[in-house]
Amino acid sequence: MHEQEYVLSVKVLNNNGVLPRVGGLFARRGYSIKSLNAAETEEPSISRLTIVVSGDLRILEQIKNQLMKLYDVRDVQILRDAVTREHILIRAGRNSDDRHKIIEIANLYRAKPVDVAADSIMLELTGEPAKIDSFIDLLKPFGIIKMVRSGITALERD
Amino acid sequence: MLLSGSDIIVECLLEQGADTVFGYPGGAVLNIYDSLYKYSDKVRHIITSHEQGACHAADGFARATGKTGVVIATSGPGATNLTTGLATANMDSVPLVAITGNVSTNLLGLDSFQEVDITGVTIPITKHNFIVKNIAELADTLRLAFDIANSGRKGPVLVDIPKDITAATYEYAPVKPIAKAPAAVSESELDAALELIMKSEKPYIYAGGGVVSANAEEELKRLAELCDAPVSCSLMGQGAFDQTDRRYIGMLGMHGTVKAAAALNSCDLFIGVGTRFSDRVIGDPNVFGKNAKFIHIDIDPAEFNKNVEVGCTVKGDVKEVLKALCDKISQKKCAWTDEIIAKDFGEPVQKGTEEFPVTPQAVIEKLDELTNGQAVIATEVGQNQMWAAQYYKYKEPRSFISSGGLGTMGFGLGAALGAKVGRPDKTVVNIAGDGSFAMNLNELITASAHNIPIIEMVINNNVLGMVRQWQRLFYNKHFSQTTLDARHIDYVKLGESFGIQTFVINKNEDIEPILSKALEISKNAPVMIEVRIDRDINVLPMIPAGKPVIDPITEIDLEA
């Protein structure tokens, strides 16, 4: 079957140890996680995990069923039509010349400078994961010093 | 009323009807044991030799009675000693609540004496687990633990309770457990299954442990009759269908009958009920039942299409599904079924040698005859387990108690003790091999100390027979570490040192008198039998692992 990436939105009880339970399930059953984002929702007792997995449809169904067996997991949605966003903090640049060029690129992407040093600059950007990818590619020639991606968050469209 | 945490624990056990617990005291559970002392007229506690034995006993108790088993252990090593027992129960979906003590909350996370993160350790081998850090949550957590253990696909739940929580006091009010109605079964899934059944000319039913756990044996029998289908059971399903019924054609799988393998390959519809299509049954998944369509009925949808691709699935409590399905089926008649039942497939028969004339088959078949197939048989793991499954004719559910999924050597003795405690009306026999016996023979002490009158039958071939069988077939007869001749165990002396009468069967004419005598003694006291057999009696038929379930091996040439 065809392998591709899927986004799962998983509602879990905000209990101690919920992450090792979910993470351990993926590890021991050999399902691969591309990214995982976890945070509280509008209900304080519930967290939402947004998990990007890769596999075929059979594996996807397995992952969903296995997740639903965990007591702390309350709901698993496979997102088909959703708004997906990722946030990045990235520091790049080797000298002040670079900095100008980086700011030009940042303007194109509407990325925001958040910390400026003598040779380098830290930017933040939120957008579709593909946009983040291309932004990183454009900054590569200037030397990426550090970066952190939030992993994908997503909510289904109404 | 205001109660200590440990009293609340015992009250919660009583709420759930858990009047029998197995366990082993220690520092972190001192408060709990103090409460057990106080409540000793209401809760029977059985101390084993080792926490592993206690966990297997709670498991055997649960399997034999259908109730939730309870085991108590102290922190650290006490808790880690439960792990094999928990993993065993988890693989076989046995409802179990394990209560472990832990160090006080102020000492957690500091590598304190006898501290272990047992909830961390047991995540992959329990259905769920809890640590209670607030006494206000203690009672409800225990109630929830019982609820989780015993609902849906059952399984073990561990509740870790720090010592200060058991010492603290809190307001307690009893709560009656509420039985939950099973979820509704999808009509469209039922109709799809019905259509396949009504179109089928050669339906074959394969029942697993899910039938036992759902108490669905009557519904299964009705399904078989309505479909006019032959029936096989998995190892875990032994007893789900009366094996003296004409429709029963033996176990399916690695050591199933030739007839069952033939039915698998010639059926046009394979109906898997309460089963998870274990690799030990399906062999090569690509050719398993290649001429058949499939119906898979199970409470756990995660089992659908996991090991075998099946088209038609019906999710739900097996009893409810079968009831609803049977109400829709109009009586079928299948000529194929009569053919399969009538045909002689030449099942292998065990032969003794001049030195060791006795065979496991002869002993187990005699045991079946003398107990009228009504005993509860526990097993260890390996050849003994397969022989116990093959040669005893199970008539009712919960009469075969065996570690199917995890394959835990050392399981049987503890499990048999638990089964006997739960079902004192039943003759309980643990069919062991000498290898498995040696793993947890310490529990003979428990049998004798609590006078739990089981029959421990050690089928002794002085080898690790199942591994030896594989070494013969697949490892050029390199019998690496599987010959136990150097052990020189005198079973009679060993048994007697524990105060357990022990007999030896080494001649065919001894089988009946010694079994009869043991059955008589076991009305009042535990008894042990050593059965001496040849080391090269193999488990047959056999399908090598991962190979198609077609043409099983029925003979192994020992000279080759």
Interface residues (C-beta under 8 A of the other chain):
Chain A: N16 G17 P20 R21 G24 R28 R58 E61 Q62 N65 Q66 M68 K69 L70 Y71 D72
Chain B: T119 G120 I123 P124 K127 H128 I131 I148 R153 D300 P301 A302 F304 N305 K306
